[in-house]
Amino acid sequence: MKIRINLAVLGGLLVLLVVAAGVAAGRQEAPKPQFKYAAGTENLSDGCEGNLELTSEALTFKCLEGEVTAPYSSISLMQYRSNVSKKVRRLKVRWKIRPDYPTPILGGRRNRYFSVVYRLDGATHVLILQVPPQAMRPYLAEIDLKAEKRVEVESYEDY
């Protein structure tokens, strides 16, 4: 009799463990921030980490300090480069954080700055995000498709 009771208790515990593991596996953790605000005209602090969301109408950078939304129809330029281009750095805009002058990168060039220039309410806005290539790669085609505009990517990287 004791053996049957112990097996029943063990079987019940095993069922509870399997259910708990399934619930834990079904729970998704918040995605790790992959984008970092590096410069631009927006009221965010340097290094604010967040994620980029792509909807059918706009791309939105969300971090703890706030969010920046650029409707696709307002975007005039998108670049993904190892530095911020002269074309973007020389824009006559009200910079909150100025982009750094490009410095040589040891160990080869790697794209890491995603720049978006867009116009809202009669003013030109710039959003410059630092993002590693492995995080940016999945976004490139989706941005091209949804924005119906190409992201200018430096040609030495294979995407």
LOTI-564996 format. One record per residue: residue in one letter; chain; x negated, y negated, z negated of N, C-alpha, C in turn; residue number from 1. Coordinates in steps of 0.02 Angstrom, whole numbers, always signed. Example, Ala and Ser with C-alpha at 12.3 -4.5 7.8 and 13.67 -1.06 7.14 Angstrom:
! residues 2
PT  nupa  figu     n.x     n.y     n.z    ca.x    ca.y    ca.z     c.x     c.y     c.z  torlo
PT     a     A    -660    +284    -390    -615    +225    -390    -660    +165    -390      1
PT     s     A    -642    +112    -354    -684     +53    -357    -645      -2    -394      2
This chain:
! residues 159
PT  nupa  figu     n.x     n.y     n.z    ca.x    ca.y    ca.z     c.x     c.y     c.z  torlo
PT     m     A     -41     +60      +0      +0      +0      +0     -43     -63      +0      1
PT     k     A     -96     -63     -39    -140    -121     -43    -173    -135     +25      2
PT     i     A    -191     -83     +59    -225     -92    +124    -178    -126    +173      3
PT     r     A    -116    -107    +175     -68    -138    +220     -57    -212    +203      4
PT     i     A     -53    -228    +140     -43    -298    +120    -104    -339    +139      5
PT     n     A    -164    -313    +127    -224    -350    +145    -230    -360    +220      6
PT     l     A    -212    -309    +259    -214    -317    +331    -162    -368    +354      7
PT     a     A    -105    -369    +324     -54    -418    +341     -78    -488    +325      8
PT     v     A    -110    -496    +267    -136    -561    +248    -191    -583    +296      9
PT     l     A    -236    -536    +313    -290    -551    +360    -261    -568    +429     10
PT     g     A    -211    -532    +450    -180    -546    +515    -148    -615    +515     11
PT     g     A    -116    -634    +461     -85    -700    +455    -138    -755    +456     12
PT     l     A    -193    -743    +422    -248    -792    +422    -277    -799    +492     13
PT     l     A    -284    -743    +526    -311    -745    +594    -265    -785    +640     14
PT     v     A    -199    -776    +633    -151    -814    +673    -157    -888    +658     15
PT     l     A    -163    -906    +595    -171    -976    +576    -234   -1007    +605     16
PT     l     A    -289    -970    +605    -351    -994    +633    -345   -1006    +708     17
PT     v     A    -313    -960    +743    -304    -967    +815    -261   -1027    +831     18
PT     v     A    -207   -1037    +794    -163   -1094    +804    -200   -1160    +790     19
PT     a     A    -238   -1161    +735    -276   -1222    +717    -328   -1238    +771     20
PT     a     A    -361   -1187    +797    -410   -1198    +850    -377   -1225    +913     21
PT     g     A    -318   -1199    +929    -282   -1223    +988    -260   -1295    +981     22
PT     v     A    -237   -1314    +922    -216   -1383    +909    -277   -1429    +914     23
PT     a     A    -333   -1409    +884    -393   -1450    +887    -419   -1457    +958     24
PT     a     A    -415   -1405    +998    -438   -1408   +1067    -392   -1452   +1109     25
PT     g     A    -328   -1454   +1093    -280   -1494   +1130    -288   -1569   +1116     26
PT     r     A    -315   -1585   +1058    -325   -1654   +1039    -386   -1681   +1075     27
PT     q     A    -378   -1734   +1112    -434   -1763   +1149    -462   -1821   +1110     28
PT     e     A    -528   -1824   +1107    -561   -1880   +1075    -559   -1939   +1123     29
PT     a     A    -562   -1999   +1094    -564   -2059   +1136    -627   -2056   +1179     30
PT     p     A    -622   -2077   +1242    -681   -2075   +1285    -736   -2121   +1258     31
PT     k     A    -797   -2097   +1263    -854   -2136   +1240    -863   -2195   +1287     32
PT     p     A    -871   -2256   +1259    -880   -2314   +1303    -940   -2304   +1349     33
PT     q     A    -930   -2316   +1414    -983   -2306   +1463   -1004   -2372   +1494     34
PT     f     A    -965   -2424   +1484    -978   -2489   +1515    -995   -2539   +1460     35
PT     k     A   -1041   -2585   +1476   -1062   -2635   +1428   -1061   -2703   +1462     36
PT     y     A   -1028   -2751   +1431   -1025   -2819   +1458   -1095   -2849   +1455     37
PT     a     A   -1122   -2866   +1514   -1191   -2892   +1518   -1193   -2967   +1530     38
PT     a     A   -1145   -2993   +1567   -1144   -3065   +1583   -1077   -3081   +1616     39
PT     g     A   -1063   -3146   +1621   -1003   -3166   +1656    -972   -3229   +1629     40
PT     t     A    -912   -3241   +1651    -875   -3301   +1633    -822   -3288   +1580     41
PT     e     A    -819   -3228   +1555    -765   -3209   +1509    -786   -3218   +1436     42
PT     n     A    -737   -3225   +1391    -750   -3236   +1320    -762   -3170   +1283     43
PT     l     A    -813   -3135   +1302    -834   -3073   +1269    -907   -3082   +1249     44
PT     s     A    -927   -3048   +1196    -997   -3055   +1175   -1041   -3007   +1216     45
PT     d     A   -1104   -3025   +1221   -1154   -2985   +1256   -1156   -2916   +1225     46
PT     g     A   -1150   -2864   +1266   -1155   -2795   +1242   -1090   -2765   +1218     47
PT     c     A   -1034   -2800   +1227    -970   -2772   +1206    -958   -2708   +1247     48
PT     e     A    -952   -2651   +1213    -945   -2586   +1248    -872   -2568   +1256     49
PT     g     A    -856   -2541   +1314    -788   -2520   +1327    -783   -2476   +1388     50
PT     n     A    -722   -2471   +1414    -709   -2428   +1471    -674   -2467   +1526     51
PT     l     A    -681   -2443   +1587    -650   -2473   +1645    -589   -2432   +1664     52
PT     e     A    -532   -2466   +1669    -470   -2433   +1689    -451   -2458   +1758     53
PT     l     A    -432   -2412   +1801    -411   -2428   +1869    -337   -2412   +1877     54
PT     t     A    -297   -2464   +1890    -226   -2453   +1903    -215   -2464   +1978     55
PT     s     A    -153   -2461   +1999    -139   -2472   +2070    -146   -2545   +2090     56
PT     e     A    -144   -2591   +2041    -146   -2663   +2055    -211   -2698   +2035     57
PT     a     A    -248   -2670   +1986    -306   -2707   +1959    -356   -2661   +1925     58
PT     l     A    -416   -2687   +1915    -464   -2652   +1873    -469   -2692   +1808     59
PT     t     A    -472   -2657   +1752    -472   -2688   +1686    -529   -2660   +1645     60
PT     f     A    -570   -2705   +1618    -622   -2686   +1571    -595   -2699   +1501     61
PT     k     A    -594   -2647   +1459    -568   -2653   +1391    -623   -2636   +1341     62
PT     c     A    -634   -2683   +1295    -680   -2670   +1239    -646   -2694   +1176     63
PT     l     A    -679   -2686   +1119    -648   -2704   +1055    -630   -2777   +1051     64
PT     e     A    -667   -2821   +1084    -655   -2893   +1080    -599   -2917   +1125     65
PT     g     A    -579   -2877   +1172    -526   -2898   +1218    -529   -2860   +1283     66
PT     e     A    -495   -2888   +1332    -494   -2856   +1398    -496   -2908   +1452     67
PT     v     A    -523   -2887   +1509    -528   -2930   +1568    -496   -2892   +1626     68
PT     t     A    -448   -2923   +1659    -414   -2892   +1715    -426   -2931   +1778     69
PT     a     A    -448   -2896   +1830    -460   -2926   +1896    -414   -2892   +1946     70
PT     p     A    -360   -2926   +1967    -317   -2896   +2018    -358   -2885   +2082     71
PT     y     A    -346   -2829   +2115    -384   -2812   +2176    -377   -2867   +2229     72
PT     s     A    -317   -2896   +2233    -306   -2947   +2285    -347   -3010   +2273     73
PT     s     A    -372   -3021   +2212    -411   -3081   +2196    -486   -3070   +2201     74
PT     i     A    -508   -3008   +2212    -579   -2992   +2213    -610   -3010   +2281     75
PT     s     A    -665   -3048   +2278    -700   -3067   +2339    -765   -3029   +2348     76
PT     l     A    -793   -3003   +2295    -858   -2968   +2299    -864   -2917   +2243     77
PT     m     A    -888   -2857   +2260    -905   -2806   +2211    -973   -2777   +2230     78
PT     q     A   -1019   -2774   +2182   -1086   -2746   +2196   -1105   -2699   +2139     79
PT     y     A   -1143   -2647   +2158   -1173   -2603   +2108   -1246   -2598   +2126     80
PT     r     A   -1289   -2629   +2085   -1360   -2637   +2102   -1403   -2626   +2040     81
PT     s     A   -1468   -2624   +2052   -1516   -2617   +1997   -1525   -2683   +1960     82
PT     n     A   -1504   -2738   +1991   -1507   -2803   +1959   -1446   -2843   +1984     83
PT     v     A   -1439   -2902   +1956   -1385   -2946   +1979   -1412   -2985   +2038     84
PT     s     A   -1378   -2984   +2094   -1403   -3015   +2156   -1408   -3091   +2149     85
PT     k     A   -1450   -3120   +2190   -1457   -3194   +2192   -1390   -3226   +2210     86
PT     k     A   -1353   -3193   +2254   -1288   -3219   +2275   -1242   -3229   +2215     87
PT     v     A   -1243   -3182   +2168   -1200   -3187   +2109   -1232   -3235   +2058     88
PT     r     A   -1297   -3229   +2046   -1330   -3273   +1997   -1324   -3347   +2014     89
PT     r     A   -1321   -3363   +2079   -1320   -3433   +2101   -1249   -3462   +2107     90
PT     l     A   -1199   -3423   +2089   -1131   -3449   +2091   -1123   -3508   +2044     91
PT     k     A   -1086   -3558   +2066   -1073   -3617   +2024   -1009   -3604   +1984     92
PT     v     A   -1018   -3569   +1928    -963   -3551   +1885    -981   -3570   +1813     93
PT     r     A    -932   -3569   +1769    -944   -3583   +1698    -964   -3518   +1663     94
PT     w     A   -1028   -3504   +1663   -1054   -3443   +1632   -1045   -3446   +1557     95
PT     k     A   -1018   -3394   +1527   -1019   -3387   +1454   -1084   -3353   +1435     96
PT     i     A   -1104   -3304   +1475   -1169   -3270   +1467   -1199   -3268   +1537     97
PT     r     A   -1258   -3298   +1544   -1293   -3299   +1609   -1327   -3232   +1620     98
PT     p     A   -1327   -3208   +1682   -1363   -3146   +1697   -1439   -3159   +1692     99
PT     d     A   -1474   -3110   +1664   -1547   -3115   +1659   -1578   -3112   +1728    100
PT     y     A   -1636   -3143   +1735   -1673   -3136   +1796   -1697   -3064   +1802    101
PT     p     A   -1693   -3033   +1860   -1711   -2962   +1866   -1784   -2949   +1848    102
PT     t     A   -1794   -2897   +1811   -1862   -2876   +1793   -1875   -2809   +1825    103
PT     p     A   -1939   -2795   +1842   -1954   -2729   +1872   -1939   -2673   +1822    104
PT     i     A   -1914   -2619   +1849   -1897   -2562   +1807   -1950   -2510   +1815    105
PT     l     A   -1979   -2488   +1759   -2030   -2436   +1761   -1998   -2369   +1778    106
PT     g     A   -2032   -2330   +1816   -2007   -2263   +1832   -1957   -2262   +1889    107
PT     g     A   -1955   -2314   +1929   -1911   -2314   +1987   -1850   -2359   +1977    108
PT     r     A   -1818   -2374   +2032   -1759   -2417   +2030   -1697   -2374   +2023    109
PT     r     A   -1652   -2396   +1981   -1588   -2361   +1971   -1533   -2413   +1966    110
PT     n     A   -1480   -2402   +2001   -1423   -2448   +1996   -1396   -2447   +1925    111
PT     r     A   -1377   -2505   +1901   -1348   -2506   +1834   -1305   -2566   +1820    112
PT     y     A   -1298   -2614   +1867   -1255   -2673   +1856   -1198   -2673   +1907    113
PT     f     A   -1137   -2674   +1881   -1077   -2678   +1923   -1051   -2749   +1916    114
PT     s     A   -1055   -2788   +1970   -1033   -2858   +1971    -968   -2864   +2009    115
PT     v     A    -921   -2901   +1980    -857   -2914   +2012    -845   -2989   +2012    116
PT     v     A    -835   -3017   +2071    -819   -3088   +2078    -747   -3092   +2101    117
PT     y     A    -706   -3131   +2065    -636   -3137   +2082    -611   -3207   +2066    118
PT     r     A    -554   -3224   +2094    -527   -3291   +2086    -457   -3287   +2055    119
PT     l     A    -448   -3323   +1999    -383   -3326   +1965    -370   -3399   +1944    120
PT     d     A    -309   -3421   +1952    -288   -3488   +1931    -335   -3542   +1957    121
PT     g     A    -358   -3535   +2018    -399   -3586   +2049    -472   -3587   +2027    122
PT     a     A    -492   -3539   +1986    -562   -3537   +1962    -594   -3471   +1981    123
PT     t     A    -659   -3473   +1994    -696   -3412   +2009    -720   -3381   +1944    124
PT     h     A    -709   -3317   +1937    -730   -3279   +1878    -781   -3226   +1899    125
PT     v     A    -825   -3209   +1852    -875   -3157   +1864    -875   -3110   +1805    126
PT     l     A    -875   -3046   +1819    -880   -2994   +1769    -939   -2950   +1788    127
PT     i     A    -990   -2946   +1744   -1048   -2905   +1758   -1054   -2853   +1702    128
PT     l     A   -1049   -2790   +1722   -1051   -2735   +1674   -1113   -2693   +1686    129
PT     q     A   -1144   -2672   +1632   -1201   -2626   +1637   -1172   -2556   +1629    130
PT     v     A   -1189   -2513   +1677   -1163   -2444   +1677   -1213   -2398   +1712    131
PT     p     A   -1228   -2341   +1681   -1276   -2295   +1713   -1245   -2262   +1775    132
PT     p     A   -1288   -2241   +1822   -1263   -2211   +1884   -1217   -2151   +1874    133
PT     q     A   -1233   -2107   +1827   -1191   -2048   +1817   -1121   -2066   +1793    134
PT     a     A   -1113   -2123   +1759   -1047   -2144   +1738   -1010   -2181   +1793    135
PT     m     A   -1048   -2217   +1835   -1017   -2258   +1888    -997   -2218   +1949    136
PT     r     A   -1033   -2165   +1962   -1022   -2125   +2022    -949   -2107   +2034    137
PT     p     A    -912   -2081   +1984    -842   -2062   +1997    -796   -2121   +2012    138
PT     y     A    -816   -2181   +1991    -774   -2239   +2002    -779   -2269   +2072    139
PT     l     A    -836   -2261   +2104    -849   -2296   +2168    -796   -2282   +2221    140
PT     a     A    -782   -2221   +2235    -733   -2204   +2288    -663   -2227   +2268    141
PT     e     A    -645   -2219   +2205    -579   -2239   +2183    -570   -2315   +2188    142
PT     i     A    -621   -2353   +2170    -617   -2426   +2176    -610   -2445   +2250    143
PT     d     A    -651   -2416   +2293    -646   -2431   +2365    -576   -2417   +2391    144
PT     l     A    -547   -2362   +2371    -481   -2342   +2394    -426   -2388   +2368    145
PT     k     A    -426   -2401   +2302    -373   -2442   +2273    -379   -2515   +2290    146
PT     a     A    -441   -2541   +2292    -450   -2613   +2307    -447   -2627   +2382    147
PT     e     A    -454   -2574   +2422    -458   -2581   +2495    -515   -2627   +2514    148
PT     k     A    -567   -2626   +2473    -629   -2664   +2485    -686   -2619   +2464    149
PT     r     A    -744   -2629   +2495    -802   -2588   +2479    -842   -2617   +2422    150
PT     v     A    -868   -2574   +2379    -918   -2594   +2330    -985   -2591   +2366    151
PT     e     A   -1021   -2647   +2367   -1087   -2648   +2398   -1135   -2611   +2351    152
PT     v     A   -1164   -2556   +2375   -1209   -2516   +2335   -1277   -2517   +2367    153
PT     e     A   -1330   -2527   +2326   -1397   -2525   +2353   -1409   -2456   +2385    154
PT     s     A   -1438   -2456   +2444   -1441   -2396   +2485   -1490   -2342   +2461    155
PT     y     A   -1534   -2356   +2415   -1582   -2305   +2396   -1553   -2253   +2348    156
PT     e     A   -1494   -2264   +2322   -1460   -2215   +2280   -1415   -2172   +2323    157
PT     d     A   -1411   -2109   +2311   -1365   -2065   +2346   -1301   -2058   +2306    158
PT     y     A   -1246   -2075   +2337   -1181   -2067   +2305   -1139   -2027   +2349    159
